[in-house]
Amino acid sequence: MADKPTTVKEYLDSLTAEERATVEAVRKTFLANLDKDYKEGMHYGMIGYCVPHSMYPPGYHCDPKQPLPFAGFAARKGSTSIAMHFLYGNEEELGRFVEEWKATGKKLDMGKACIRFKKLEDVPLEVVGRAIKRMPVKKYIAMYEGLLAERVGVKKTAKPAEKGTAGKKPAAKKAGKKVAKKTAKR
């Protein structure tokens, strides 16, 4: 394929019959379970679902011009992958998803949030559908912002000291300790 597909139809048309059948089954599961506010399109070379800028103006923190990615899937060299971004960093939902998947007896080949499989029969689509259904847009945005706040906090504390301040405590920390001491005395 010389040109990258820019629409879902172009993408589907570019697949072999077997790949298309698998991708369409996964797509049907997504569409049946997604909150109506997610939008379908081509994202990062795969069929993806995102929170549009109209719902979440800041967009994706890595590239604010992009809408906030939620999930997607694509046929890849001899296999298919489902990227479930909403599981990344969400330990509770990830644990529940893995537990439900394993209860089906099917093997789970998963990275941080990406599931890989060779045959459609290897995927319990009902488990994928339930996970998607449990994450409406508003809940996903709240979870995403919570994760971002945690990361920003880590970045702020990991900043190197400014020149000439080695060994000195930042003013904000000193002030915070004074307030804490005054509060403790009361």
C-alpha positions, -999 to 999 in steps of 0.1 A, spaced: 0 0 0 17 32 -12 -5 57 4 -18 55 40 -55 53 42 -71 85 55 -106 72 61 -120 40 77 -135 29 44 -101 33 26 -85 13 54 -110 -15 53 -107 -16 15 -69 -20 18 -72 -52 39 -73 -88 27 -107 -106 30 -95 -124 62 -81 -93 78 -112 -73 69 -135 -100 85 -115 -98 117 -113 -60 118 -150 -57 111 -159 -80 139 -138 -60 164 -152 -28 150 -188 -41 154 -180 -48 191 -166 -13 196 -195 4 179 -221 -16 199 -204 -6 232 -190 29 228 -204 59 244 -220 80 217 -196 109 223 -165 90 211 -157 96 174 -144 71 149 -116 79 125 -81 70 113 -57 77 141 -20 66 141 -25 43 111 -54 24 127 -92 27 131 -94 47 163 -119 62 187 -111 94 204 -126 122 225 -130 150 200 -117 185 207 -154 197 210 -157 175 241 -121 179 254 -104 210 239 -69 204 254 -65 173 232 -38 147 236 -10 160 259 17 145 236 3 164 206 -26 188 216 -35 191 179 -47 155 181 -79 145 199 -76 125 231 -72 88 219 -94 62 236 -88 30 217 -82 15 183 -73 -16 163 -55 -26 132 -45 -56 112 -7 -59 113 17 -83 97 0 -116 103 -19 -105 134 -44 -80 147 -39 -56 176 -63 -38 198 -50 -7 216 -70 0 247 -55 33 258 -81 36 286 -65 6 304 -31 22 306 -25 35 341 -59 24 353 -49 -5 375 -84 -13 387 -99 -15 352 -68 -33 338 -70 -59 366 -107 -65 360 -102 -68 322 -73 -93 326 -94 -113 351 -124 -114 328 -103 -124 298 -85 -152 317 -118 -165 329 -127 -173 293 -97 -197 291 -82 -178 261 -46 -168 261 -39 -131 266 -10 -116 247 -9 -80 260 16 -52 265 7 -22 286 -26 -16 268 -22 -34 235 -36 -68 228 -22 -89 200 -39 -119 184 -37 -141 153 -72 -154 150 -106 -138 159 -115 -169 178 -86 -160 202 -105 -129 214 -134 -129 238 -151 -99 222 -177 -98 250 -149 -90 274 -136 -62 252 -171 -49 248 -178 -48 285 -145 -29 292 -154 -3 266 -189 1 279 -176 7 314 -156 38 302 -179 66 290 -163 98 278 -167 118 310 -153 90 332 -124 86 307 -116 123 307 -116 124 346 -93 93 347 -70 108 321 -67 141 339 -60 123 371 -31 104 355 -18 136 340 -18 153 373 2 125 388 27 126 361 31 164 363 37 161 400 64 135 393 80 158 367 80 188 391 97 169 419 122 154 395 135 188 382 172 194 387 182 221 411 189 255 397 225 267 395 237 280 429 208 263 449 224 229 455 216 217 490 191 245 496 154 238 500 131 255 476 112 285 491 78 269 486 89 239 507 103 262 535 70 281 535 50 249 536 70 237 566 64 269 585 27 267 579 27 230 590 46 239 622 22 268 630 -8 245 624 7 218 646 13 243 675 -24 253 675 
